[in-house]
Amino acid sequence: MRTVKRNALPLNAKKQKALEDLCQAYAREKQMWLQHFQPWKCQPYLERPRTLRDEMIKQGYRSPHALQARHWKLALENAAETWDKYWQSIFVKLRLKIFHRKDLSEIERHYAYWLLKGYSQFSAMMQGKCPEPPFVVEVLPRRHVAGYVRRITRQCKGKPPTVKKAKSVRFDANCYDLFEHKGRQYIKIMSLVPGKRICVPLSGKTPISGTITLVLSEGSVDFHIPQELKKKTPSQAAPEAVDFGYTEVMTDTQGIRYGTQFGTILTQASENRHQKMQKRHKLHAIEKKKRVSKPKKAKCLRKYNLGKQKHHAIAKQFRTTLEKEINTAVNQLIQTKNPSILVTEDLHHTFKYNKSTQINRRLSSWLRGKLQDRVAFKALAEGFRHEQVNPAYGSQSCPFCEFVDHRNRKSDRFQCLHCGHEDISDRIAAQNYARRFGDPEIKRYTPYRQVKTILLDRFHRRLETGQPVTVPGRTLETVMEVYPPSLSRIKPHSRKREISQTGRSLRERN
């Protein structure tokens, strides 16, 4: 499944207020059902929410928040889905703890996994019972395992899910109608008033079907429409690796850059926001001083000079432009290479910016999360595998001789201090990521200090075994004077200094 976002044209104040009231009522209804599902005795309804819905209909239930029947039923199902996602994320942690518990027998481990398989036995277990499974387990082991799973569940579960913002509402196929008038597409959605629907003009024309979601964000109205993905045959082309960047979206192993306007747009957005916020801070200081002496002037400043609607609209426009550049770059890569496997760096780790204030401000606007999400989605849509590798020292280590040093890279240029290999740093990083895919030593979550130790060990082992080098005339004998045999026995933290000095000496000799 994929979600397509359709934007609505600006609405008048009456329609905007009707949509806001609808979202408020839907949010309160959903919150009520979230609290209804919270007790352990109500957990089995998460597997069959329609059963609870049918029971409420027989009791003549009416929404206390003035929602029509279709909407309170959708709110009930939405609350059940939210609780299901909440518990499924916790079950992942519980299964990991059960897997690492060494004193459990095979049958006890099987019983623990079975307790997490369905909400019926899980809720009974959390109420102090020991549900009987479809396979044979004695009573004492069942009590022991049930108590253990009960304890770790209390440790792992956090706060219950709640509705934090009233900004969305669902509509199924019976809650809206589509029509066109004078070349414009319109959607009529159910409101709080029976028999009266809200007509919303849409930008563009695309088919809309199934259950859709209306989202209010900063005065704009969007419709999120799920669509089925078309199945595609897997590609048989060779794997490809890319390096994400700031000036461009990505660079592949051949040095081809994709999304070359990315850095220009990102810099412009950062500078525009910085200048705008400097002016707003001055106005905020003036408004704060005028609150006591001239409250009317302070009110005018807040209303006409410190409004957020235009500010958020400009930020949203820049973000949309950046996302479009990312999407275009990924599409260009797929059309050009059509890889069977796309290897990228893992961007989920915490970044530490130690540059100037201006550069740090620009880097903080880098959409690394959007990059990862877009590539992951395209992998599902286009039928190729997306693999992530450890990015440590990707642009500082030579892909030929494996010598690593921070001085190998200077800005966007790379020159190995040992073998003299030169190239752009982004291409070097892409080549290193391609080599790290499937590496048994450098895994995705290997600490970066350990990665450097591994790379230095490989570099020194290459010299000792006399493997081919990248520079003609340079062999193990020519470097034995500066690489003594005792080098392999020095500590990793001191080897860095020794090899860096060695690389500098070799470059001076050549």
Buried (B, 14 or more C-beta within 10 A) or exposed (E): EEEEEBEBEEBEEEBBEBBEBBBBBBBBBBBBBBEBBEEBEBBBBBEEBEEBBEEBEEEEBEBEBBBBEBBBBBBBBBBBEBBBEBBEEBBEBBEEBBEEBEEBEEBBBBBBBBBBEBBBBBBBBBEEEBBEBEEEBEEEBBEBBBEBBBEBBEEBBEEEBEBEEBBBBBBBEEBBEEEEEEEEBBBBBBBBEEEEBBEBBBEEEEEBEEBBBBBBEEEBBBBBBEBEEEEEEEBEEEBBBBBBBBBBBBBBBEEBBBBEBBBEBBBEBBEEBEEBEEEBEEEBEBBEEBEEEEEEBBEBBBEEEBEEEEBBEEBEEBBEBBBEBBBBBBBBBBEEBBBBBBBBBBBEBEEEEEEEEEEEBBBEBBBBEBBBEBBBBBBEEBBBEBBBBBBBBBBBBBBBBBBBBEEBBEEEEBBBBBBBBEBBBBBBBBBBBBBBBEBEEBEBEBEEEBBBBBBBBBBBEBBEEEEEBBBEEBBBEBBEEBBEEEBBEBEEEEBBEBBBEBBBBBEEEE
